[in-house]
Amino acid sequence: MDRLRRRSVAFLEREGETWACFLVTFQGPDQRWYGYFSFRPKDGELAEDDVRTAEIFREASEAEIDLKARGLGRPLLSGLLSSALHTRERREDEAPKLRRWFRTMLAENSQGLAGGWPESDVEIEEAVDLGELRSLYASYRLDQVCHFIALVRPEDFEEAVSRILEGESMDFGSKDVLQFAMMVVEHIETHLPLPPFDVWVDDFLANQGDYALYSHTLHRQGRLP
């Protein structure tokens, strides 16, 4: 295993406390790159003060992990922090249905990244800068994963999750569930034929209304577009 590489991603606020978020990457014996998030409180000085997620990212290069990690929004990073803290605390929680839980989680994070959709093409052209386009693109990618999950039968999805996690079960009784969920989402997203950012931007700018309608139908009307 290569030595760990650690770099700052963001600062997060949780219950009045500031946490530094770091992306940690390393190269495994299989020559693939792995990555996870580590969180440290503002006044933390010891390694024991840190909390971390599971190894969410598995990619062919470190650059791919860095790109995906920096495309995540603060709502999702905050959720991962809460998940890591609850993993350490080992508090139990009631278990919802697996596929429904995934769809709800993805919808919330997608909407958090996209924000409020402008009501007209003129507003979009005036409001959207490069940073906003990247957030909308990250939201679009989550929507595609959410749409795919909705097309899979619940029993088949549960079996697929078990295979992706290599036999590990998603224990909804513990708050580390979001970490395992991110591993599942990353796996599914890797296998979807999604367009690269520059291709998506051209299509988005030419069809803003269609994208807004798609998102609205998928998340607000409770049915597939």
N, C-alpha and C positions, 0 to 999 in steps of 0.2 A: 504493500500500500504506500502510495506517495504521501509526502507530508501534507498536512491540512493547510489550505489557503483560506484566509479569512479576510473579508472586506465589508465595510459598512454599507448598508442599504438604506436605512431610514431610522428616524426616531419616532416612537409611538407613545401615546398617552393612554394610560389605563388606571382608572380609579385614582386620579390625581398624581400618579407616579410616572416618570419618564423612563422608557426602556429603549436601549440601543438595539437595533436589529442588524445582524450580520449574516451574510451569505458565506457558508463554509463549503469548500469543494475539495475533492481529492480524487486521485486516479486509483481504481481498484486493480486487483491482480488480473482481471479480465481485460484490462486496458480501456475500459469504459470509465467515463467520469461520473461521479456521484456528488450530490449536493443536498444540503439541509440548511435550515435557518437556526441561528442561535440568538438568544435574547439575554441582555444583561441590564439590570436596573441601574439607574443613574449613579447611585452611591455604591454599587457593587465593586468589590476589589478582588474577590476570590473566585476561583473557577466554580466553587460550589454555589455561587450566586447565580450562575447562568442556568437557563433552561433551553432545551433544544427540541426540534421536531425530529421525526423519523427522516430517513434519507428519501426525500420526496422526488428528487430529480435523478434520472439515469439517462445520460446522453453520450453521443460519440465524441463530443468535444466539450471543453470547459466553456468555450464561448457560447455554445447553445444554452447551457445552464444559466449563464450570466444574463443572456438576452431574455429568457423566460422569467427568471426571477425578478428582473427589473421591470417587467411588464405587469407584475401583479399590483393591484391597488392596495391602498392602506386598509380598507375594510377587511380584505382577505388576510393581510399580514397581521392585523389586530386579532383576527379570529385564530390564526395559528399561534399567536402568543398565548391567548386564553387556553387553547387546546394544550399547549406545552405545560402551562401552569397546572391545569387540571390533571394532566398525566402524572405530574409529580405528587399532587395531592390525592390522587386515586379516589375521587368521589364518584359514586354511582349515579346513574341517571336512567330514566325510562327509555326503552328502545322503540323507535318508530319503524315503520316499514322501510326497507333498504332503498328501493328504487325511488319512493316518494321523498325520502330524506335527501337523496342526491339531487333530485330535481329542484327541491326547495332551496338547498344550499347554493346550487349553481345560479338559480334565478336571482337570489339576493345579491350575490357577488357580481353578477353580470350587470344588474341595474345600478349597483354601487359604482361600477366602473364607468358606465355610460352616462350616468346622471340623468337629468331631464332632457328628453329629446326636443330639439327646436320644433316649432309648429309650422315652419315654412322653409323653403329652400334658401330664401334670402337670409333668414336668421342663421342657418347652418353655415353659409358661406362667410358670414361676418364673425361667427362665434368660434368656429373650429380652427385651432392652430395645430401644429405638429404634435404637441403633447396630448391634446384632446383626441386627435386622430389615433394615436397609439392606444389610448384608453378605450376608445370605441372599438378598435381592432381586437384588443384583449377581451372586451365584452362579447364581440362577435364570435370569437373562438370558444368561449364558455357556452354561448348559445348553441353552437353546433354540437358540443358534447351533450348538453341538456336534451337537445332534439333527438340525438342518437339514442340516449338512454330511454327516452319515452317510447321509442319504436321497438325496444327489446322487451320480451315477456318477463315479468317479475322473477319467475323461477330461473330463467336463463341468465338474467342479470346477476342474481345471487351466485350462481355457479361461476360466472365470468369473474366476479370480484374475488372469489376464493382462489381462482387460478392466478389472477394478477398478483395477489398478495402471497402467492406460493403456499397456500394452505392456511394462512393466518385468517382468523375470523375477525370481523369488525364488531368489537364489543361495544355496543352503545351504552353499556353501563359505566364506561370510563370516558373521560373527555379527550383522550388521545385519538378519538375517532376521526377528527378532521385531518390529522396527519396521514392516516391511512387513506382517507378519501382523496387527498391530493395526489397520492401515488396512483390511485385508480384513474383519476381525471387525467393525469399526465400520460398514462399508458394509452388511454382511449384517444386522446388528442393526437398522440404521435402516429396513430394508425388511420386518422381521418385525412382525406385529400383536401387539406385547407390551403388556400392561396397564400403566397408570401405577402408581406405588408404592402410593398409597392404596387402589386397587382390589385390587392383589395382596395387600396386608396382610390385608384382610378375608377373602379366599379362603384365604390361607395359615393364618390362625388357626382357620378352620373345618375345614381339611383337612390338618393337620400330618402325619398318618401317610401320606397319599397322596403328599405332597411328598418325604418321607423315602424311601419305597419307590421313587419315580421316580428319585431321585438314585442310590440304591443299584443299581438295575437298569441305569441308563445307564453308570455308571462302574465298578462292581465286578463285575457279571456278564458284561460284554462283549457285551451285546445291547441292542437298542432296546426301550424300555418299550412 
